[in-house]
Amino acid sequence: MTDARLIESAAAGDEGSFAELVEPHRRGLTAHCYRMLGSVQDAEDAVQDTLLRAWRGLPAFRRQSTLRGWLYAIATNVCLRAIERRPSRRLPVGDGQPGDPHEPLGAPLVESVWIDPYPDERFGLEAGVAGPDARYEQRESIELGFIAALQLLPPRQRAVLILRDVLGFSGVEVADALDTTPGSVYSALQRAHATLDERRPDPTQQATLRTLGDEQLNGIVQRFVQAWARSDVDAIVGMLTGAATLAMPPVPSWFRGREAVETVLRVTVLDGVRSWRMLPTSANGQPALAAYELGGSGRYAAHGVTVLTLEGPLIAGITHFRTAPLVERFGLPGHV
C-alpha cells in the first residue's frame, strides 16, 4: 500500500499498517536520537516513546506535513525532554586534564555520564548526505568525535544543527518542529557552527578511511588485534601517533602521548598476566574491536568494546568502553 493508504488504515486502528509505515524510519530515528543523547539505550527508549506518541497522534496527523518530518519532530522533542532529566554525556578525553600514568586509575563513575559506542552493523549507517541542504555526511555525523562535540552544544542548538545540517530539513521545517521562528533557527545554527567547527576533528574519520582504503585499514586492525593478543606493548606503541590518547570509560582517567599510553598499558591491561582476544567489528563508523579476557573457567569473557580513531595509518585514539554487556549489543557472543 502507499503511505497515504497506510496512514489511513493506521489511523483507523490497524497496528500492522502503522508498523509497516514507520519501520523504514526506525534506523534513522535511532541514529537521530543517539546524536541527540549520546547513548544507545537512551536512543532506543526515545524511539519507542516517539513511535508510541506517533501511534496515538496519527488520527490528527497533518497531511500537509511529511511523515518523515513529523516523526523526526516528535523524536526531537522526546529527546529534548529526556535531556532535561539528566546531564549531557561526554567522553573522558578533554574532560579535565590528562592523568598521570604513574598514578592509580580513577574509580569508575557509576552514574551514566559517558557516551556509548554505536553498533554500526546492528542499526546500519546511511551513506552520503540526507539531502541537498545537509552539511554533514550521515556516517561522519555518527563518529565519536562528532558525537562528543554535539554533546557540548546547548540542547536546542544541538537539535537545530542535527535537523538542519545532518538531516537536511529546511529552516521552516526546523522552526515548525521546535515551535519557534526561522530567524531563531538560523541564529542558533550560527552559534552551533562556531562551537562545532572548533571542536570537530578534521579530517573526519570517514575522509581518513577513504584515503586508507579497505586493504590498508584491515591491515591496521589485524596488527592491532595480534599485538593485543600477544600483550606486545611495543608493537601497539609503534602504531600510535605522538599525541595519541587512551581512555577507558567508565574510568574517568585518560592519558595523552605515546609514553603515557605505554606506561598505562604495561601496568594495567597488558601486564603479561592477563590474556586477551579481540574480534573486529565497527562502531560509530570507525574500526572497533570486541575485547575478551581469559577467566577462571578457561573461557574468554566479554570485557568491553574498543573504538580506534585513526590519523592517517596511525592510531590517534584508543577508547575502550569497559562495559561487558556492550559486546552482546554488537551482536557478538558473551564468551569465545
Summary of the structure (lengths in Angstrom):
residues: 336
radius of gyration: 21.3
end to end distance: 44.9
largest distance: 65.7
contacts: 1096
relative contact order: 0.12
helix: 50%
strand: 15%
